[in-house]
Amino acid sequence: IKMFEAAVAIDPEFASAYAGLAEAYSTMYEWYDGASTWLSKAIEMNRKALELEPTSLDAKYGIATVYFHQRRFPESKRAIEELLKENGEFFPGHLRLGMIAELSNDLAGARKHYRRAAELKPYDEDAWIFLAGAYRKLGNNAAADKAEIRVIEITSRKLEASLDDIIVMSRLAEAYARFGSREEATATLKRVLELEPNDGLAVYNCSCAYALMREEISSLILLRRAFDSGFRTVGHWAR
């Protein structure tokens, strides 16, 4: 946020900086404290970006993302579908449409969009994580297992490049737990919590891993720690 604010201060006509600032605000809402003020700030910055650059896909997507967070799913879906007519390979659009479909109990639609996202960015673990979940809900455990293996492969490679990336490490721990690799999951969880015991998102991912291994007490303790560390949206995700 500070970097984007500095960019805007240097060049008030730089549309992409406003769109980037809006995305950062939305991220704060979605993955950290869940305060609605972030969304109003995101709308303001996206509108500013569109004033300067009416064709900005990032700004258009940013507004659709705000609709999503406000649970205005039909509006969010329409906005993203219009955006994809301009650029059918816009990865975040397919990923978000998958989320909307899944939340609307359209699991076939969710699988389609997650699959497309995974094709567009095969080395991004997000698409594979969501795809695995969709397959699991559809009862296709073999396909879900394959997607989970991809998550393990991708996050393992990323850790080779950045050994202390605790978010990637926590996702790897969760993938190990989901796939039944208990020993690897436990060792990875220990490493995450040694490196950074108070990063809300990493701790939340560790909580998920413990839940998958049916270690309820450890999971609940880490849920509370994630919340106390500032990860307020843990309440939504925990449900």
C-alpha positions as CSV (number, residue, x, y, z in Angstrom):
1,I,0.0,0.0,0.0
2,K,2.8,2.4,0.9
3,M,4.6,1.7,-2.4
4,F,1.4,2.3,-4.5
5,E,0.7,5.5,-2.5
6,A,4.2,6.6,-3.3
7,A,3.7,5.9,-7.0
8,V,0.4,7.9,-7.1
9,A,2.2,10.8,-5.3
10,I,5.0,10.8,-7.9
11,D,2.6,10.5,-10.9
12,P,-1.1,11.3,-10.1
13,E,-2.0,10.3,-13.7
14,F,-0.7,6.7,-13.4
15,A,-3.8,4.6,-13.7
16,S,-2.2,1.3,-12.9
17,A,-1.0,2.6,-9.5
18,Y,-4.6,3.4,-8.5
19,A,-5.7,0.0,-9.7
20,G,-2.9,-1.7,-7.7
21,L,-3.7,0.3,-4.6
22,A,-7.4,-0.8,-5.0
23,E,-6.3,-4.4,-5.2
24,A,-4.2,-4.0,-2.1
25,Y,-7.2,-2.6,-0.2
26,S,-9.4,-5.5,-1.4
27,T,-6.7,-7.9,-0.2
28,M,-6.7,-6.4,3.2
29,Y,-10.5,-6.9,3.4
30,E,-10.4,-10.5,2.1
31,W,-7.3,-11.9,3.8
32,Y,-6.8,-9.7,6.9
33,D,-9.1,-7.7,9.1
34,G,-12.3,-7.7,7.0
35,A,-13.1,-4.0,7.7
36,S,-15.7,-2.6,5.2
37,T,-13.7,0.6,5.0
38,W,-11.2,-1.2,2.7
39,L,-13.9,-1.8,0.2
40,S,-15.0,1.8,0.0
41,K,-11.4,2.8,-0.5
42,A,-11.0,0.1,-3.2
43,I,-14.1,1.4,-5.1
44,E,-12.7,5.0,-4.9
45,M,-9.3,4.0,-6.3
46,N,-10.8,1.8,-9.1
47,R,-13.0,4.6,-10.2
48,K,-10.0,6.9,-10.3
49,A,-8.1,4.4,-12.4
50,L,-11.0,4.1,-14.8
51,E,-11.3,7.9,-15.2
52,L,-7.6,7.9,-16.3
53,E,-7.8,4.7,-18.3
54,P,-11.3,3.6,-19.2
55,T,-10.0,0.3,-20.7
56,S,-8.2,-0.9,-17.6
57,L,-9.0,-4.5,-17.0
58,D,-7.4,-4.5,-13.6
59,A,-9.8,-1.7,-12.5
60,K,-12.8,-3.3,-14.0
61,Y,-11.9,-6.5,-12.2
62,G,-11.3,-4.6,-9.0
63,I,-14.9,-3.3,-9.0
64,A,-16.2,-6.8,-9.7
65,T,-14.2,-8.1,-6.8
66,V,-15.8,-5.5,-4.5
67,Y,-19.2,-6.8,-5.7
68,F,-18.0,-10.3,-4.8
69,H,-17.0,-9.2,-1.3
70,Q,-20.4,-7.5,-0.9
71,R,-22.0,-10.9,-1.8
72,R,-23.5,-9.3,-4.9
73,F,-22.7,-12.4,-6.9
74,P,-24.9,-11.8,-10.0
75,E,-23.4,-8.3,-10.5
76,S,-19.9,-9.6,-9.9
77,K,-20.4,-12.4,-12.4
78,R,-21.8,-10.1,-15.1
79,A,-18.9,-7.7,-14.7
80,I,-16.3,-10.5,-15.0
81,E,-18.0,-12.1,-18.0
82,E,-17.9,-8.8,-19.8
83,L,-14.2,-8.4,-18.9
84,L,-13.4,-11.9,-20.3
85,K,-15.0,-10.9,-23.6
86,E,-12.1,-8.5,-23.9
87,N,-9.5,-10.9,-22.6
88,G,-10.5,-14.5,-22.3
89,E,-7.1,-15.4,-20.7
90,F,-7.5,-13.1,-17.7
91,F,-6.6,-15.6,-15.0
92,P,-8.1,-13.8,-11.9
93,G,-11.4,-13.6,-13.7
94,H,-11.7,-17.3,-14.2
95,L,-10.6,-18.0,-10.6
96,R,-13.2,-15.6,-9.2
97,L,-16.0,-17.0,-11.5
98,G,-15.1,-20.4,-10.1
99,M,-15.6,-19.1,-6.5
100,I,-18.9,-17.5,-7.4
101,A,-20.1,-20.8,-9.0
102,E,-19.0,-22.8,-6.0
103,L,-20.7,-20.5,-3.6
104,S,-23.8,-20.7,-5.7
105,N,-23.6,-24.6,-5.6
106,D,-22.8,-24.8,-9.3
107,L,-19.9,-27.3,-8.8
108,A,-19.7,-28.2,-12.5
109,G,-19.3,-24.5,-13.3
110,A,-16.7,-24.1,-10.6
111,R,-14.7,-27.0,-11.9
112,K,-14.8,-25.5,-15.4
113,H,-13.5,-22.1,-14.3
114,Y,-10.9,-23.5,-11.9
115,R,-9.7,-25.9,-14.6
116,R,-9.3,-23.0,-17.1
117,A,-7.4,-20.9,-14.5
118,A,-5.0,-23.9,-13.9
119,E,-4.4,-24.1,-17.7
120,L,-3.6,-20.4,-17.9
121,K,-1.3,-20.5,-14.9
122,P,-0.2,-24.1,-14.3
123,Y,2.5,-23.0,-11.8
124,D,0.1,-21.0,-9.5
125,E,-1.1,-23.2,-6.6
126,D,-4.3,-21.2,-6.0
127,A,-6.2,-22.7,-9.1
128,W,-5.1,-26.2,-8.1
129,I,-6.2,-25.8,-4.5
130,F,-9.7,-24.6,-5.5
131,L,-9.9,-27.3,-8.3
132,A,-9.0,-30.0,-5.8
133,G,-11.8,-28.8,-3.5
134,A,-14.3,-28.8,-6.4
135,Y,-13.4,-32.3,-7.5
136,R,-13.7,-33.5,-3.9
137,K,-17.2,-32.0,-3.5
138,L,-18.2,-33.7,-6.8
139,G,-17.0,-37.0,-5.5
140,N,-14.1,-37.4,-8.0
141,N,-11.4,-38.2,-5.4
142,A,-8.9,-39.5,-8.0
143,A,-9.0,-36.1,-9.8
144,A,-8.8,-34.3,-6.4
145,D,-5.8,-36.3,-5.4
146,K,-4.0,-35.4,-8.7
147,A,-4.7,-31.7,-8.1
148,E,-3.4,-32.0,-4.6
149,I,-0.2,-33.5,-5.9
150,R,0.2,-30.5,-8.2
151,V,-0.2,-28.2,-5.2
152,I,2.6,-30.1,-3.4
153,E,4.8,-30.0,-6.5
154,I,4.3,-26.3,-7.1
155,T,4.7,-25.2,-3.5
156,S,7.8,-27.4,-3.0
157,R,9.4,-25.8,-6.0
158,K,8.6,-22.3,-4.8
159,L,10.2,-23.1,-1.4
160,E,13.4,-24.2,-3.2
161,A,13.6,-20.7,-4.6
162,S,12.6,-18.9,-1.3
163,L,13.2,-21.1,1.7
164,D,11.6,-18.8,4.3
165,D,8.3,-18.0,2.5
166,I,6.0,-19.0,5.3
167,I,2.8,-18.5,3.3
168,V,3.9,-21.0,0.7
169,M,5.3,-23.2,3.4
170,S,1.9,-23.2,5.2
171,R,0.1,-24.1,2.0
172,L,2.5,-27.0,1.5
173,A,1.7,-28.2,5.0
174,E,-2.0,-28.0,4.3
175,A,-1.5,-29.9,1.0
176,Y,0.4,-32.6,2.8
177,A,-2.3,-32.9,5.4
178,R,-5.0,-33.1,2.8
179,F,-3.2,-35.8,0.9
180,G,-2.6,-37.8,4.0
181,S,1.2,-37.3,4.3
182,R,1.1,-36.8,8.1
183,E,4.8,-37.0,8.8
184,E,5.6,-34.4,6.1
185,A,2.7,-32.2,7.2
186,T,3.8,-32.2,10.9
187,A,7.4,-31.4,10.0
188,T,6.4,-28.5,7.8
189,L,3.9,-27.1,10.3
190,K,6.6,-27.1,13.0
191,R,8.9,-25.2,10.6
192,V,6.2,-22.5,9.8
193,L,5.4,-21.9,13.5
194,E,9.1,-21.7,14.4
195,L,9.8,-19.1,11.7
196,E,6.7,-16.9,12.2
197,P,4.2,-17.9,14.9
198,N,2.1,-14.8,14.6
199,D,1.4,-14.2,10.9
200,G,-2.4,-14.5,10.8
201,L,-2.7,-16.1,7.3
202,A,0.1,-18.6,7.8
203,V,-1.2,-19.6,11.2
204,Y,-4.7,-20.0,9.7
205,N,-3.4,-22.3,7.0
206,C,-1.6,-24.3,9.7
207,S,-4.9,-24.5,11.6
208,C,-6.5,-26.0,8.5
209,A,-3.8,-28.6,8.2
210,Y,-4.3,-29.7,11.8
211,A,-8.1,-29.9,11.2
212,L,-7.5,-32.1,8.2
213,M,-5.4,-34.4,10.4
214,R,-8.3,-34.4,13.0
215,E,-6.1,-32.7,15.6
216,E,-9.0,-30.5,16.8
217,I,-7.4,-28.9,19.8
218,S,-4.3,-27.7,17.9
219,S,-6.5,-26.5,15.1
220,L,-8.7,-24.4,17.5
221,I,-5.7,-23.0,19.3
222,L,-4.3,-21.8,16.0
223,L,-7.6,-20.4,14.9
224,R,-7.7,-18.2,18.0
225,R,-4.1,-17.2,17.4
226,A,-4.8,-16.3,13.8
227,F,-7.7,-14.1,14.9
228,D,-5.6,-12.5,17.7
229,S,-2.8,-11.8,15.1
230,G,-5.1,-9.7,13.0
231,F,-6.6,-12.2,10.7
232,R,-10.2,-11.1,11.4
233,T,-11.8,-12.8,8.4
234,V,-10.8,-16.1,10.1
235,G,-14.4,-16.0,11.5
236,H,-15.9,-16.3,7.9
237,W,-13.4,-18.9,6.7
238,A,-13.7,-21.0,9.9
239,R,-17.4,-21.4,9.4
